[in-house]
Amino acid sequence: MTSWAIAASESDVKEGKMKPLDIGGEKILLIRSGGELFAIENRCPHMNCPLQGGIIEDQSIKCPCHNWKFDLRTGAYVASDKIKVKVYETQVKDGKVSVLL
Ligand code: FES
């Protein structure tokens, strides 16, 4: 079953910035890039490093550990779309960002 969980205030995540979240034990990274909000699992599928602190480039993030790059829209590793981080749907309402769990 899925449900929306309020994750942050919209103003908490400025352009080009990220905010790590723990929502009911799910480690999520909220990112704003190109004016869009993205929410991805805050764990790299390579060797489990947190993705927070990675480099945001356009609509992708580079893992801070070994530079694997993931598309923020799909979660796909750019070198192989068979490897993905989980992507969460987001919505903004009344200045609050919610994530679909
Ligand atoms: S742990 Fe992310 S690239 Fe190695």
Backbone and ligand atoms as CSV (ligand in chain L), in Angstrom:
chain,resi,resn,atom,element,x,y,z
A,1,MET,N,N,0.841,-1.189,0.000
A,1,MET,CA,C,0.000,0.000,0.000
A,1,MET,C,C,0.886,1.253,0.000
A,2,THR,N,N,0.504,2.241,-0.771
A,2,THR,CA,C,1.291,3.475,-0.834
A,2,THR,C,C,0.532,4.610,-0.151
A,3,SER,N,N,1.302,5.562,0.343
A,3,SER,CA,C,0.668,6.744,0.939
A,3,SER,C,C,1.644,7.910,0.853
A,4,TRP,N,N,1.092,9.114,0.852
A,4,TRP,CA,C,1.899,10.325,0.809
A,4,TRP,C,C,2.350,10.673,2.217
A,5,ALA,N,N,3.615,11.011,2.348
A,5,ALA,CA,C,4.153,11.442,3.638
A,5,ALA,C,C,4.768,12.821,3.453
A,6,ILE,N,N,4.397,13.753,4.334
A,6,ILE,CA,C,5.013,15.082,4.267
A,6,ILE,C,C,6.484,14.946,4.647
A,7,ALA,N,N,7.351,15.466,3.783
A,7,ALA,CA,C,8.783,15.243,3.940
A,7,ALA,C,C,9.539,16.500,4.360
A,8,ALA,N,N,9.099,17.652,3.890
A,8,ALA,CA,C,9.867,18.883,4.132
A,8,ALA,C,C,9.029,20.084,3.708
A,9,SER,N,N,9.496,21.259,4.115
A,9,SER,CA,C,8.931,22.486,3.564
A,9,SER,C,C,9.592,22.724,2.210
A,10,GLU,N,N,8.828,23.248,1.295
A,10,GLU,CA,C,9.365,23.482,-0.043
A,10,GLU,C,C,10.611,24.375,0.023
A,11,SER,N,N,10.605,25.348,0.930
A,11,SER,CA,C,11.726,26.289,1.027
A,11,SER,C,C,12.978,25.652,1.629
A,12,ASP,N,N,12.871,24.431,2.167
A,12,ASP,CA,C,14.039,23.748,2.747
A,12,ASP,C,C,15.036,23.304,1.690
A,13,VAL,N,N,14.580,23.163,0.455
A,13,VAL,CA,C,15.458,22.622,-0.589
A,13,VAL,C,C,15.605,23.660,-1.694
A,14,LYS,N,N,16.737,24.346,-1.649
A,14,LYS,CA,C,17.016,25.377,-2.659
A,14,LYS,C,C,17.575,24.734,-3.922
A,15,GLU,N,N,17.546,25.502,-4.999
A,15,GLU,CA,C,18.073,25.028,-6.282
A,15,GLU,C,C,19.515,24.502,-6.141
A,16,GLY,N,N,19.753,23.310,-6.656
A,16,GLY,CA,C,21.086,22.711,-6.626
A,16,GLY,C,C,21.471,22.116,-5.279
A,17,LYS,N,N,20.506,22.062,-4.362
A,17,LYS,CA,C,20.780,21.544,-3.011
A,17,LYS,C,C,20.027,20.240,-2.772
A,18,MET,N,N,20.373,19.590,-1.668
A,18,MET,CA,C,19.732,18.331,-1.307
A,18,MET,C,C,19.461,18.289,0.180
A,19,LYS,N,N,18.506,17.451,0.554
A,19,LYS,CA,C,18.158,17.320,1.969
A,19,LYS,C,C,17.914,15.835,2.262
A,20,PRO,N,N,18.730,15.244,3.146
A,20,PRO,CA,C,18.489,13.850,3.509
A,20,PRO,C,C,17.313,13.740,4.472
A,21,LEU,N,N,16.533,12.692,4.299
A,21,LEU,CA,C,15.346,12.474,5.124
A,21,LEU,C,C,15.320,11.033,5.610
A,22,ASP,N,N,14.708,10.846,6.753
A,22,ASP,CA,C,14.406,9.494,7.221
A,22,ASP,C,C,12.917,9.483,7.493
A,23,ILE,N,N,12.188,8.796,6.644
A,23,ILE,CA,C,10.735,8.757,6.812
A,23,ILE,C,C,10.351,7.318,7.115
A,24,GLY,N,N,10.036,7.086,8.368
A,24,GLY,CA,C,9.649,5.734,8.779
A,24,GLY,C,C,10.725,4.706,8.474
A,25,GLY,N,N,11.974,5.119,8.573
A,25,GLY,CA,C,13.076,4.184,8.332
A,25,GLY,C,C,13.560,4.178,6.892
A,26,GLU,N,N,12.834,4.823,5.991
A,26,GLU,CA,C,13.298,4.908,4.594
A,26,GLU,C,C,14.221,6.114,4.463
A,27,LYS,N,N,15.424,5.835,3.993
A,27,LYS,CA,C,16.418,6.906,3.800
A,27,LYS,C,C,16.230,7.484,2.403
A,28,ILE,N,N,15.828,8.742,2.377
A,28,ILE,CA,C,15.471,9.402,1.117
A,28,ILE,C,C,16.286,10.685,0.980
A,29,LEU,N,N,16.645,10.989,-0.240
A,29,LEU,CA,C,17.359,12.233,-0.518
A,29,LEU,C,C,16.475,13.090,-1.416
A,30,LEU,N,N,16.119,14.247,-0.898
A,30,LEU,CA,C,15.314,15.206,-1.649
A,30,LEU,C,C,16.263,16.173,-2.339
A,31,ILE,N,N,16.067,16.392,-3.621
A,31,ILE,CA,C,17.000,17.197,-4.424
A,31,ILE,C,C,16.199,18.151,-5.295
A,32,ARG,N,N,16.706,19.385,-5.405
A,32,ARG,CA,C,16.100,20.308,-6.368
A,32,ARG,C,C,17.138,20.615,-7.438
A,33,SER,N,N,16.759,20.358,-8.669
A,33,SER,CA,C,17.659,20.625,-9.792
A,33,SER,C,C,16.838,21.046,-11.001
A,34,GLY,N,N,17.252,22.125,-11.632
A,34,GLY,CA,C,16.508,22.617,-12.789
A,34,GLY,C,C,15.095,23.038,-12.420
A,35,GLY,N,N,14.912,23.457,-11.171
A,35,GLY,CA,C,13.601,23.896,-10.710
A,35,GLY,C,C,12.683,22.755,-10.317
A,36,GLU,N,N,13.111,21.507,-10.557
A,36,GLU,CA,C,12.275,20.343,-10.224
A,36,GLU,C,C,12.741,19.707,-8.931
A,37,LEU,N,N,11.790,19.098,-8.241
A,37,LEU,CA,C,12.120,18.345,-7.029
A,37,LEU,C,C,12.178,16.864,-7.358
A,38,PHE,N,N,13.194,16.214,-6.805
A,38,PHE,CA,C,13.342,14.774,-6.983
A,38,PHE,C,C,13.539,14.139,-5.612
A,39,ALA,N,N,13.073,12.927,-5.477
A,39,ALA,CA,C,13.311,12.167,-4.248
A,39,ALA,C,C,13.821,10.793,-4.656
A,40,ILE,N,N,15.008,10.458,-4.160
A,40,ILE,CA,C,15.601,9.161,-4.482
A,40,ILE,C,C,16.059,8.491,-3.197
A,41,GLU,N,N,16.240,7.179,-3.301
A,41,GLU,CA,C,16.795,6.432,-2.183
A,41,GLU,C,C,18.203,6.967,-1.907
A,42,ASN,N,N,18.494,7.192,-0.630
A,42,ASN,CA,C,19.792,7.770,-0.273
A,42,ASN,C,C,20.821,6.662,-0.035
A,43,ARG,N,N,20.969,5.796,-1.027
A,43,ARG,CA,C,21.917,4.690,-0.900
A,43,ARG,C,C,22.322,4.262,-2.299
A,44,CYS,N,N,23.616,4.260,-2.521
A,44,CYS,CA,C,24.123,3.883,-3.835
A,44,CYS,C,C,24.104,2.357,-3.982
A,45,PRO,N,N,23.624,1.848,-5.125
A,45,PRO,CA,C,23.592,0.399,-5.305
A,45,PRO,C,C,24.967,-0.227,-5.548
A,46,HIS,N,N,25.988,0.609,-5.727
A,46,HIS,CA,C,27.330,0.046,-5.925
A,46,HIS,C,C,27.860,-0.546,-4.614
A,47,MET,N,N,28.141,0.303,-3.637
A,47,MET,CA,C,28.667,-0.190,-2.361
A,47,MET,C,C,27.984,0.492,-1.182
A,48,ASN,N,N,26.736,0.870,-1.410
A,48,ASN,CA,C,25.865,1.371,-0.339
A,48,ASN,C,C,26.250,2.704,0.291
A,49,CYS,N,N,27.082,3.485,-0.335
A,49,CYS,CA,C,27.375,4.827,0.199
A,49,CYS,C,C,26.111,5.681,0.150
A,50,PRO,N,N,25.914,6.555,1.131
A,50,PRO,CA,C,24.845,7.534,1.001
A,50,PRO,C,C,25.142,8.441,-0.200
A,51,LEU,N,N,24.095,8.807,-0.922
A,51,LEU,CA,C,24.289,9.671,-2.094
A,51,LEU,C,C,24.375,11.146,-1.706
A,52,GLN,N,N,24.000,11.472,-0.487
A,52,GLN,CA,C,24.094,12.872,-0.055
A,52,GLN,C,C,25.554,13.307,-0.106
A,53,GLY,N,N,25.756,14.531,-0.513
A,53,GLY,CA,C,27.123,15.010,-0.692
A,53,GLY,C,C,27.649,14.749,-2.089
A,54,GLY,N,N,26.837,14.052,-2.893
A,54,GLY,CA,C,27.233,13.824,-4.277
A,54,GLY,C,C,27.101,15.103,-5.090
A,55,ILE,N,N,27.594,15.058,-6.300
A,55,ILE,CA,C,27.552,16.237,-7.168
A,55,ILE,C,C,26.285,16.177,-8.018
A,56,ILE,N,N,25.507,17.262,-7.956
A,56,ILE,CA,C,24.294,17.363,-8.764
A,56,ILE,C,C,24.666,18.055,-10.069
A,57,GLU,N,N,24.346,17.409,-11.170
A,57,GLU,CA,C,24.617,17.992,-12.489
A,57,GLU,C,C,23.352,17.843,-13.312
A,58,ASP,N,N,22.771,18.960,-13.708
A,58,ASP,CA,C,21.506,18.929,-14.450
A,58,ASP,C,C,20.527,18.030,-13.697
A,59,GLN,N,N,20.101,16.958,-14.326
A,59,GLN,CA,C,19.131,16.080,-13.662
A,59,GLN,C,C,19.773,14.743,-13.310
A,60,SER,N,N,20.983,14.846,-12.762
A,60,SER,CA,C,21.667,13.629,-12.329
A,60,SER,C,C,22.456,13.916,-11.054
A,61,ILE,N,N,22.848,12.836,-10.395
A,61,ILE,CA,C,23.707,12.962,-9.217
A,61,ILE,C,C,24.843,11.951,-9.338
A,62,LYS,N,N,26.045,12.395,-8.954
A,62,LYS,CA,C,27.211,11.517,-8.926
A,62,LYS,C,C,27.448,11.090,-7.487
A,63,CYS,N,N,27.552,9.798,-7.284
A,63,CYS,CA,C,27.821,9.270,-5.948
A,63,CYS,C,C,29.159,9.823,-5.438
A,64,PRO,N,N,29.207,10.265,-4.174
A,64,PRO,CA,C,30.455,10.832,-3.659
A,64,PRO,C,C,31.556,9.790,-3.464
A,65,CYS,N,N,31.217,8.513,-3.481
A,65,CYS,CA,C,32.247,7.494,-3.205
A,65,CYS,C,C,33.069,7.134,-4.445
A,66,HIS,N,N,32.421,6.761,-5.537
A,66,HIS,CA,C,33.173,6.330,-6.732
A,66,HIS,C,C,32.599,6.912,-8.017
A,67,ASN,N,N,31.823,7.980,-7.864
A,67,ASN,CA,C,31.356,8.762,-9.025
A,67,ASN,C,C,30.376,8.070,-9.958
A,68,TRP,N,N,29.733,6.999,-9.508
A,68,TRP,CA,C,28.661,6.464,-10.355
A,68,TRP,C,C,27.598,7.557,-10.474
A,69,LYS,N,N,27.066,7.698,-11.684
A,69,LYS,CA,C,26.126,8.792,-11.952
A,69,LYS,C,C,24.730,8.224,-12.218
A,70,PHE,N,N,23.735,8.817,-11.577
A,70,PHE,CA,C,22.360,8.346,-11.678
A,70,PHE,C,C,21.444,9.457,-12.180
A,71,ASP,N,N,20.550,9.076,-13.061
A,71,ASP,CA,C,19.534,10.003,-13.575
A,71,ASP,C,C,18.477,10.213,-12.488
A,72,LEU,N,N,18.246,11.457,-12.111
A,72,LEU,CA,C,17.294,11.736,-11.031
A,72,LEU,C,C,15.853,11.438,-11.434
A,73,ARG,N,N,15.572,11.435,-12.733
A,73,ARG,CA,C,14.188,11.195,-13.177
A,73,ARG,C,C,13.826,9.719,-13.105
A,74,THR,N,N,14.789,8.872,-13.425
A,74,THR,CA,C,14.496,7.432,-13.509
A,74,THR,C,C,15.214,6.621,-12.435
A,75,GLY,N,N,16.251,7.195,-11.849
A,75,GLY,CA,C,17.078,6.459,-10.894
A,75,GLY,C,C,18.127,5.589,-11.565
A,76,ALA,N,N,18.145,5.579,-12.896
A,76,ALA,CA,C,19.045,4.668,-13.612
A,76,ALA,C,C,20.499,5.125,-13.557
A,77,TYR,N,N,21.380,4.156,-13.374
A,77,TYR,CA,C,22.824,4.365,-13.506
A,77,TYR,C,C,23.080,4.661,-14.982
A,78,VAL,N,N,23.818,5.712,-15.285
A,78,VAL,CA,C,23.928,6.145,-16.684
A,78,VAL,C,C,24.663,5.131,-17.565
A,79,ALA,N,N,25.516,4.298,-16.956
A,79,ALA,CA,C,26.264,3.319,-17.746
A,79,ALA,C,C,25.490,2.019,-17.945
A,80,SER,N,N,24.419,1.823,-17.204
A,80,SER,CA,C,23.609,0.611,-17.351
A,80,SER,C,C,22.266,0.823,-16.674
A,81,ASP,N,N,21.214,0.905,-17.475
A,81,ASP,CA,C,19.911,1.165,-16.847
A,81,ASP,C,C,19.337,-0.063,-16.140
A,82,LYS,N,N,20.113,-1.139,-16.097
A,82,LYS,CA,C,19.690,-2.309,-15.306
A,82,LYS,C,C,19.951,-2.061,-13.817
A,83,ILE,N,N,20.799,-1.072,-13.521
A,83,ILE,CA,C,21.123,-0.730,-12.129
A,83,ILE,C,C,20.425,0.589,-11.816
A,84,LYS,N,N,19.662,0.585,-10.734
A,84,LYS,CA,C,18.874,1.787,-10.415
A,84,LYS,C,C,18.853,2.061,-8.923
A,85,VAL,N,N,18.679,3.336,-8.590
A,85,VAL,CA,C,18.271,3.698,-7.240
A,85,VAL,C,C,16.760,3.907,-7.291
A,86,LYS,N,N,16.127,3.692,-6.168
A,86,LYS,CA,C,14.682,3.863,-6.108
A,86,LYS,C,C,14.334,5.347,-6.239
A,87,VAL,N,N,13.319,5.640,-7.015
A,87,VAL,CA,C,12.837,7.014,-7.197
A,87,VAL,C,C,11.440,7.105,-6.588
A,88,TYR,N,N,11.210,8.149,-5.842
A,88,TYR,CA,C,9.913,8.378,-5.206
A,88,TYR,C,C,9.207,9.530,-5.903
A,89,GLU,N,N,7.921,9.381,-6.073
A,89,GLU,CA,C,7.114,10.469,-6.626
A,89,GLU,C,C,6.997,11.571,-5.568
A,90,THR,N,N,7.011,12.828,-6.008
A,90,THR,CA,C,6.865,13.941,-5.062
A,90,THR,C,C,5.684,14.821,-5.483
A,91,GLN,N,N,5.151,15.538,-4.520
A,91,GLN,CA,C,4.156,16.570,-4.831
A,91,GLN,C,C,4.343,17.719,-3.842
A,92,VAL,N,N,3.978,18.920,-4.285
A,92,VAL,CA,C,4.071,20.098,-3.429
A,92,VAL,C,C,2.674,20.665,-3.263
A,93,LYS,N,N,2.302,20.833,-1.999
A,93,LYS,CA,C,0.983,21.387,-1.709
A,93,LYS,C,C,1.113,22.287,-0.482
A,94,ASP,N,N,0.594,23.503,-0.607
A,94,ASP,CA,C,0.634,24.460,0.499
A,94,ASP,C,C,2.046,24.627,1.075
A,95,GLY,N,N,3.041,24.620,0.202
A,95,GLY,CA,C,4.426,24.834,0.636
A,95,GLY,C,C,5.096,23.638,1.254
A,96,LYS,N,N,4.407,22.491,1.274
A,96,LYS,CA,C,4.978,21.261,1.855
A,96,LYS,C,C,5.244,20.254,0.738
A,97,VAL,N,N,6.410,19.614,0.837
A,97,VAL,CA,C,6.761,18.563,-0.113
A,97,VAL,C,C,6.367,17.220,0.486
A,98,SER,N,N,5.636,16.440,-0.271
A,98,SER,CA,C,5.294,15.078,0.155
A,98,SER,C,C,5.933,14.087,-0.794
A,99,VAL,N,N,6.202,12.909,-0.239
A,99,VAL,CA,C,6.827,11.824,-0.976
A,99,VAL,C,C,5.895,10.626,-0.932
A,100,LEU,N,N,5.732,9.967,-2.075
A,100,LEU,CA,C,4.859,8.790,-2.114
A,100,LEU,C,C,5.660,7.563,-1.693
A,101,LEU,N,N,5.276,6.996,-0.584
A,101,LEU,CA,C,5.979,5.808,-0.045
A,101,LEU,C,C,5.226,4.543,-0.442
L,1,FES,S1,S,29.290,3.404,-3.618
L,1,FES,FE1,FE,28.473,4.763,-5.068
L,1,FES,S2,S,29.790,4.654,-6.729
L,1,FES,FE2,FE,30.612,3.257,-5.308
